[in-house]
Amino acid sequence: MSVDRPLTGLRVVDLVEGPLAPITRPLAELGARVDRYVAATGDAADIAANAGKILHAGPADDAALAAADIVVAPPAMLDYDALSAATPALVLMEVSPFGSGNSLSDWRASDAILHALSGSLSRSGIRGRAPLLPPGELAWQCAAAQGAYVVLAACYKALRSGVGDRIDFSALDGAMQALDPGYGINGSAAMGRPLHLLSRDRPAKGTQYPIFPCADGQVRICLLAPRQWQGMFRWMGEPDAFAGPEFAKISTRQQSEDLQAALAAFFAPRQRAALEAEGQAHGVPIAGLLSFDEFAASEQVEARQALTQVALADGRQVTLPNGVLTIDGARMGPAGETTTTSMLARGDASLDRPFEGLKVLDLGVIVVGAEAGRLFADGGADVVKVESAAFPDGSRQSYLPYGLSASFAAGHRNKRSLGLDLRHEGGRALFLDLVRKADVLLSNFKPGTLDSLGLGADVLTAANPRLVMADSSAFGPTGPWAKRLGYGPLVRAATGLSGMWRYADDPDSYSDAVTVYPDHVAGRISALGAVALLIRRLRSGRGGSASVSQAEVMLAQFADRLEPDSGSVARPVSMVLPARGDDEWCALTIDDDDATLEALLQGMSLGAWVGDRSPMEAATRLQAAGIAAAPMLRVADLPAFAYCTERRSFRVDHHPHLAEPVISERAAAHHRVASEPRADAAPLMGEQSEELVRDWLGLGDAAIAELERSGILQPTDQATWDQIAAVQAQ
């Protein structure tokens, strides 16, 4: 399918070595000309990271830098003042493991080190065992995705305003925010509880998102909403033992040994494919466990053309992911043509944030939807969270009775909420009136949901041809798996990640239960697609659609597994060793050719050497010797950790309806010219319904009253205000 790639005309210079090279790959896939001036290593990871870029043998010359809209480089390599004097709208993003000017700036990094310092390692593994390093290079990959979003959002602001930016981007910041953030919106199973209040230990084996043997393999179920449990209950034949209302609660189901045994007996004799089909019919989120190779060879990957063959300069053909986004239905793979001259005009708008002046309709739910909308809200857009009392967002499940929590407050800050019944003809008409005023529409429903409401892409585009639409789903909007109920745990199971995330000596030690990967990173890629279409709209005047498959995000982030490695690049060895203290650990990575370790330890046992020291002392001494090492931090450690205080990583907000403070990320990166996000409190369901239809549509009191009387408009009800008053009176 032919498509106007949205970043056509954009010029990017890439000077980044190593594991952050993937930052610019999605820009190339979306049509930008990416000139890379870094020697290729030839290994599988390097090939995957740089597909679609133009590779140069020598250094970047002045002409290439002067023609660029974006330059991505290591810190202090370039003279920003001289570059910006020649190109005022230039965006220079300086990329490093830990950013500039802090106590870790000179430390060495690895994927294991980023996991240790971001808090994700402390939650990986099984209670009573050592923390388990996640597979692949998820920390680097998620940081790179965050970097791509950050630099493109800055470029959009520069194109609108004519004023460029200098960004200090830290991979640790990116990993803390885009992989599995300890402070931010959590999955539904956490019931909105802040992760820093959970156990210091790893989760117990098999309690969340359980995995059960079946006749030809294993399946995972993901029962979150009460209606999903009711579907499971009916599927089991409505056994009396589990008919009580208490089983509607996630905690009750997790703690019931009898229920777990009954589920195991129910699944054991059935085939995996039959269970998936029957589960779908009963509204039960379920997926079979596949290996990575099985997923790569699956009917879904084939139907969506998620893999492609790319010819290398040496004549080899390699299999690579065919992009992580589809634009207007066409895949954004690595084989797109690029233009050599800029076609992008600059505006002169006065902007503090990139999305000021934009109106966004946010239909997103749970984590992916929350994050995409929040990025626009933090970027200055007027983001309206469209909600329904009949089908509340799963992230409103809470330890409080009124659908609010610290997790929800972090994920939906700076938004307003509109309660609207889209099943009512009048609700659909009102929504289309809002669409006519909107710039962006975000959603992550199961594919076909909006069509079933009479609000398919063709209807929305007819109402507003300038509308930019971005949607995310578990397996993509097309293919035989498109209609599957999908959550992160099921995506991980079906793509092989759950199978990779185990201890080597225990095949049943699945350790991905509490992570919410790939939700946060998929939210950023969804926002990236929307920003790319907004850039295209600057030159074309028309909108478009961007789609993200969470499964294909994971496929892309493990792209190096698609091809056998040449073995020409030395592979470092990472480990987690116990340090002095109660359940304290130090992560370290040793290069194959590291000659300093033996001299440092002088024959001592490495485990004993680390065990005699605190995690920070061991890490500091190893770093001084040139070895990548770090203490394993827990989520509760992060706000006071020196790096985080120096980078001002977190902000503390006080929500009027919450007793506890809301701790969340301050900003996605450090900008020279951008303002920090606002601090507007996350809304109650429907809290701003009346003011929104006044602001956007100019409706008067009589019209609003009639909409409320008919149930079309759903402001916050009195019962919610009464519940808030009762909780605050305690």
Buried (B, 14 or more C-beta within 10 A) or exposed (E): EEBBBBBBBBBBBBBBEBBBBBBBBBBBBBBBBBBBBBEBBBBBBBBBBBBBBBBBEEEBEEEBBEBBBBBBBBBEEBEBEEBBEEBEBBBBBBBBBBBBEBBBBEBBBBBBBBBBBBBBBBBBBBEEBBBBBBBBBBBBBBBBBBBBBBBBBBBBBBBBBBBBBBBBBBBBBBBBBBBBBBBBBBBBBBBBBBBBEBEEBBBEBBBBBBBBEBEEBBBBBBBBBBEBBBBBBEBBEEEEEBEEEEBBBBEBBBEBEEBBEBBEEBBEEBBBEEBBEEBBEBBBBBBBBBEBEBBBEBEBBEBBBBBBEBEEEEEEEBBBBBBBBBBBEBBBBBBBEBBEEBEBEBBEEEBEBBBBEBBBBBBBBBBBBBBBBBBBBBBBBBBBBBBBBEBBBBBBBBEBEBBBBBBBBBBBBBBBBBBBBBBBEBBBEBBBBBBBBBBBBBBBBBBEBBBEBBBBBEBBBEBBEBBBBBBBBBBBBBBEBBBBBBBBBBBBBBBBBBBBBBBEEEEEBBBBBBBBBBBBBBBBBBBBBBBBBBBBBBBBEBBBBBBBBBBBBBBBBBBBBBBEBEEEEEEBEBBBBBBBEEBBBBBBBBBEEBEBBEEBBEEEEBEEBBBEBBBBBBBBBBBEBEBBBBBBBBBBBBBEBEBBBBBEBBBEBEBEBBEEBBBBBBBBBBBEBBEEBEEBBBBBBBBBBBEBBBBBBEBEEEBBEEBBEEBBBBBBBEEBEEBBEEBEEE
